[in-house]
Amino acid sequence: MFGLILVKSRVREIAALLVVDKLRRNLGLDTSVPSLHMCFTGAPGTGKTTVAMRMGQILQRMGYCRSGHLVVATRDDLVGQYVGHTAPKTKEVIKKAMGGVLLIDEAYYLYNASNDRDYGQESIEILLNVMEENREDLVVILAGYKDRMDKFFSFIPGMSSRIGNHIEFPNYEAEELLSIAKVMVRDLEYVMAPDAEPIFFEYIKKRMTMPYFSNARTVRNAVDRARMRAAIRLFKTATQPGSNGMVSKNDLMTLAKDDFVTVEELSAR
C-alpha cells in the first residue's frame, strides 16, 4: 500500500503492543487483552476498508482472531424499517463477523439526533453490548469522516469509551495516486504506455481539485475508463476497411496515451 505513513506507524504500534502482551502472557505475567476496537477516519478511497482487511489478517496470525475475516456493513444492513426488525438484522451481521472484523462504514448514520425513536438506537445498544462482552472474539471498526465521527461519539459516549484505537487516513498525494494507478493497471495485466503517465498525472492533479473526488476510487474509475477507450480504439482499428482484423497481445495489454482522459476533456465537461 502506497503512502499512509502515519496509518502504517499506528498499525505497527498496535502490533507491538500485542506482541509484548503475548510475551507477558507466556511468562505468566499479569496481562489482559487490550481493546482492539478501532475508529478509522478519512475521506472515501483512502484505504480504510483495505487496512481493515489487513488488520484482520494480522490479528488472526497473532492469535487475537479466530479467522480474521472482514464483514463490511452500513446502516441499511443493521437497522430495520419497522418494530422488531432491527435486532435480528444487527445480530445476523454480528454473527457473520464473529471471529473476525466488523467494519461499519459511515457509522454516524446509525444515530439520528432529530428522532429519539429511530431504530438505529437499538442497533447501537446491541453493538455496545457485543463490543464489551465479546471483545475477545470480535473486533469492531467504525469508519467515516472525522468531524461526523467526533459528533457521533459526543452523542454516544459509551461507544467512544469502547474504542481503543483511533486512526486517521489522510488523502493521497498525486504522486501516490499515479503509483496506485500503475499497480492497478499491472494487476489487470495491462501496461500504461510511458507517454500516458504524464497525461494521467495531470488529469489526477486537476481531478483532486474538483467535487466528488475520492482518492483511489477515482483512480480506479479513471483506469476503467481508459480500458473502455482502449477497447473501443482496438475494435475500430481492427474493423476498419483494409484491416486484416488481427490484434496483437501487446495491443491488448497496452493503455495508450489517447486512452486516458486529458485535463482539457475534464475541464470541458
Phi and psi in degrees as a GROMACS rama.xvg file:
@    title "Ramachandran Plot"
@    xaxis  label "Phi"
@    yaxis  label "Psi"
@TYPE xy
-82.3549  149.31  PHE-2
64.5825  -142.966  GLY-3
53.8035  40.9946  LEU-4
-57.0489  -49.0155  ILE-5
-67.5637  -34.3084  LEU-6
-65.092  -47.4265  VAL-7
-61.9634  -38.6899  LYS-8
-63.1124  -42.1057  SER-9
-66.4686  -38.8841  ARG-10
-64.0422  -40.3241  VAL-11
-63.3116  -38.1921  ARG-12
-63.1664  -43.2922  GLU-13
-63.3257  -43.5976  ILE-14
-61.8774  -40.8245  ALA-15
-61.8655  -42.5221  ALA-16
-60.1521  -41.7615  LEU-17
-70.1466  -36.572  LEU-18
-62.6793  -47.2056  VAL-19
-63.24  -38.9812  VAL-20
-60.0253  -41.5977  ASP-21
-64.3163  -44.0988  LYS-22
-62.992  -41.9593  LEU-23
-62.8257  -41.7503  ARG-24
-64.1718  -40.5583  ARG-25
-65.1109  -26.7835  ASN-26
-92.5052  2.91798  LEU-27
78.5944  15.0567  GLY-28
-80.8147  155.1  LEU-29
-61.2484  130.198  ASP-30
-157.027  163.197  THR-31
-151.294  149.789  SER-32
-66.0177  120.957  VAL-33
-68.6844  159.334  PRO-34
-65.275  121.221  SER-35
-102.361  -1.39411  LEU-36
-66.1232  143.523  HIS-37
-135.915  163.269  MET-38
-128.543  122.27  CYS-39
-106.501  121.817  PHE-40
-119.56  143.951  THR-41
157.26  171.669  GLY-42
-74.2063  164.713  ALA-43
-59.7332  146.355  PRO-44
79.3459  13.059  GLY-45
-95.8218  5.92897  THR-46
100.857  12.3419  GLY-47
-62.5281  -46.0322  LYS-48
-66.8728  -40.7453  THR-49
-63.2121  -44.0002  THR-50
-66.2147  -36.5478  VAL-51
-60.9824  -41.2972  ALA-52
-64.7467  -44.4447  MET-53
-65.3189  -37.5085  ARG-54
-61.7195  -41.4571  MET-55
-59.6587  -41.4929  GLY-56
-64.9437  -41.445  GLN-57
-63.3773  -46.4392  ILE-58
-65.0843  -34.8579  LEU-59
-66.3289  -43.3671  GLN-60
-66.9088  -28.3264  ARG-61
-89.0926  -1.27896  MET-62
85.7382  15.3168  GLY-63
-99.546  -5.57656  TYR-64
-138.305  140.242  CYS-65
-66.7769  -46.056  ARG-66
-119.801  -30.6378  SER-67
75.8395  10.3076  GLY-68
-72.7148  160.99  HIS-69
-114.227  131.447  LEU-70
-117.715  124  VAL-71
-103.581  131.631  VAL-72
-137.825  154.623  ALA-73
-124.668  -179.533  THR-74
-53.69  -42.7746  ARG-75
-60.1334  -29.0727  ASP-76
-79.6326  -21.6206  ASP-77
-107.463  -31.2312  LEU-78
-106.924  131.231  VAL-79
-84.9398  178.787  GLY-80
-111.792  1.38977  GLN-81
-152.165  167.896  TYR-82
-59.1702  131.132  VAL-83
88.1571  -0.29222  GLY-84
-94.8506  -29.2947  HIS-85
-70.1597  -47.5207  THR-86
-56.1544  -49.0531  ALA-87
-62.1144  -38.3752  PRO-88
-65.2063  -47.5838  LYS-89
-63.2242  -44.6423  THR-90
-65.8186  -33.0093  LYS-91
-67.4054  -41.9386  GLU-92
-64.8366  -43.1642  VAL-93
-61.5708  -40.8302  ILE-94
-60.4462  -42.2975  LYS-95
-64.7354  -30.8169  LYS-96
-88.2581  -12.7551  ALA-97
-55.7278  135.573  MET-98
88.5519  -1.06311  GLY-99
-143.131  -140.223  GLY-100
-122.065  132.815  VAL-101
-109.32  113.813  LEU-102
-100.876  118.108  LEU-103
-103.474  107.399  ILE-104
-81.3568  140.369  ASP-105
49.0914  54.7638  GLU-106
-59.9611  -24.8351  ALA-107
-64.2798  -17.1718  TYR-108
-73.3507  -9.20922  TYR-109
-70.2799  -22.9338  LEU-110
-113.034  127.106  TYR-111
-114.432  101.097  ASN-112
-63.496  -24.4176  ALA-113
-85.5955  -5.2001  SER-114
-141.297  100.579  ASN-115
-73.7636  -3.88707  ASP-116
-104.98  10.2374  ARG-117
-61.966  139.223  ASP-118
-68.1908  -16.102  TYR-119
-61.0314  -29.879  GLY-120
-60.7218  -37.5744  GLN-121
-64.8886  -41.3733  GLU-122
-62.9972  -41.6722  SER-123
-60.9724  -44.357  ILE-124
-62.7287  -38.5629  GLU-125
-66.2748  -42.9205  ILE-126
-63.1485  -42.0382  LEU-127
-59.0595  -43.9852  LEU-128
-64.7297  -45.0521  ASN-129
-66.6035  -39.7485  VAL-130
-62.9617  -28.9574  MET-131
-86.4844  -44.2216  GLU-132
-84.5939  -24.8726  GLU-133
-121.471  30.9967  ASN-134
-69.4198  -12.7236  ARG-135
-90.5163  -1.20195  GLU-136
-131.396  2.84601  ASP-137
-153.818  131.778  LEU-138
-109.319  122.733  VAL-139
-103.562  128.856  VAL-140
-118.941  121.746  ILE-141
-96.9124  136.159  LEU-142
-133.19  150.535  ALA-143
161.774  -172.842  GLY-144
-67.5687  142.55  TYR-145
-60.9613  -46.7326  LYS-146
-62.6638  -38.1406  ASP-147
-72.7577  -36.6301  ARG-148
-66.2327  -39.8911  MET-149
-60.2633  -41.9201  ASP-150
-66.5857  -39.9003  LYS-151
-59.7822  -45.6655  PHE-152
-64.7533  -30.5764  PHE-153
-67.9465  -28.6749  SER-154
-83.5245  -30.9959  PHE-155
-121.599  74.0742  ILE-156
-60.1779  -28.9854  PRO-157
-64.3517  -31.1774  GLY-158
-72.0602  -44.0954  MET-159
-59.6075  -39.4796  SER-160
-68.8531  -19.0553  SER-161
-92.2214  -9.78918  ARG-162
-91.1705  114.451  ILE-163
-92.3605  -16.0944  GLY-164
-138.579  121.093  ASN-165
-110.499  122.701  HIS-166
-125.545  124.384  ILE-167
-100.747  131.773  GLU-168
-103.532  113.347  PHE-169
-77.8701  161.835  PRO-170
-66.7766  151.288  ASN-171
-76.1569  153.08  TYR-172
-82.3333  159.264  GLU-173
-58.3906  -40.8949  ALA-174
-62.3326  -39.0424  GLU-175
-67.0904  -37.8262  GLU-176
-67.6025  -34.4561  LEU-177
-64.002  -43.6574  LEU-178
-63.0448  -39.9859  SER-179
-62.6636  -42.0924  ILE-180
-61.0178  -42.1013  ALA-181
-65.3122  -35.8143  LYS-182
-68.9884  -42.5594  VAL-183
-58.8739  -45.008  MET-184
-61.9977  -44.5991  VAL-185
-61.5797  -44.2352  ARG-186
-65.5964  -24.6419  ASP-187
-89.5023  6.45673  LEU-188
61.1589  44.0098  GLU-189
-117.536  170.759  TYR-190
-130.806  131.378  VAL-191
-85.3432  118.653  MET-192
-56.9327  141.334  ALA-193
-52.246  -40.4705  PRO-194
-77.5117  -4.51493  ASP-195
-86.6876  -23.8042  ALA-196
-59.7233  -48.8823  GLU-197
-64.6545  -29.9875  PRO-198
-64.1985  -47.8251  ILE-199
-66.1018  -39.3103  PHE-200
-61.3655  -44.2051  PHE-201
-68.0916  -37.0634  GLU-202
-60.3933  -47.783  TYR-203
-69.3788  -33.9334  ILE-204
-63.8418  -40.2498  LYS-205
-68.8136  -42.6676  LYS-206
-63.7478  -29.9429  ARG-207
-64.9352  -21.6824  MET-208
-92.5058  -2.11975  THR-209
-104.323  163.589  MET-210
-63.8735  155.92  PRO-211
63.4417  24.2208  TYR-212
-72.9074  134.066  PHE-213
-136.246  46.7596  SER-214
51.6121  -122.206  ASN-215
-64.5788  -26.0481  ALA-216
-67.2951  -40.0576  ARG-217
-64.0199  -38.631  THR-218
-61.6057  -45.0798  VAL-219
-62.2386  -40.9738  ARG-220
-62.152  -39.8546  ASN-221
-65.9212  -39.6123  ALA-222
-66.5457  -42.7361  VAL-223
-62.2715  -37.6942  ASP-224
-65.9773  -39.4186  ARG-225
-64.6446  -38.8627  ALA-226
-63.2115  -40.7954  ARG-227
-63.0103  -46.1507  MET-228
-65.7251  -34.9486  ARG-229
-64.999  -40.994  ALA-230
-63.7715  -42.6285  ALA-231
-63.9599  -42.6113  ILE-232
-60.3825  -46.8836  ARG-233
-65.4109  -39.8956  LEU-234
-64.4027  -43.6583  PHE-235
-64.3196  -41.4845  LYS-236
-65.6232  -41.0676  THR-237
-73.8684  -22.5421  ALA-238
-108.053  2.09258  THR-239
-73.2143  154.935  GLN-240
-56.0668  136.321  PRO-241
90.7892  -10.627  GLY-242
-83.6602  146.746  SER-243
-86.2878  0.566387  ASN-244
77.6395  5.79252  GLY-245
-87.15  139.824  MET-246
-129.375  128.804  VAL-247
-82.4199  164.86  SER-248
-62.8714  -38.2066  LYS-249
-63.0499  -39.3785  ASN-250
-61.4213  -41.7718  ASP-251
-71.4727  -19.2206  LEU-252
-101.358  -9.24968  MET-253
-101.069  130.022  THR-254
-100.259  110.343  LEU-255
-85.6248  170.669  ALA-256
-52.9123  -45.0557  LYS-257
-73.6874  -8.35814  ASP-258
-80.7691  -16.0773  ASP-259
-98.7684  141.782  PHE-260
-65.7979  134.006  VAL-261
-91.8909  167.195  THR-262
-61.6525  -37.4889  VAL-263
-63.1688  -44.1174  GLU-264
-62.8252  -42.5833  GLU-265
-64.0457  -41.6164  LEU-266
-70.7031  -24.9108  SER-267
-80.2319  -11.2643  ALA-268
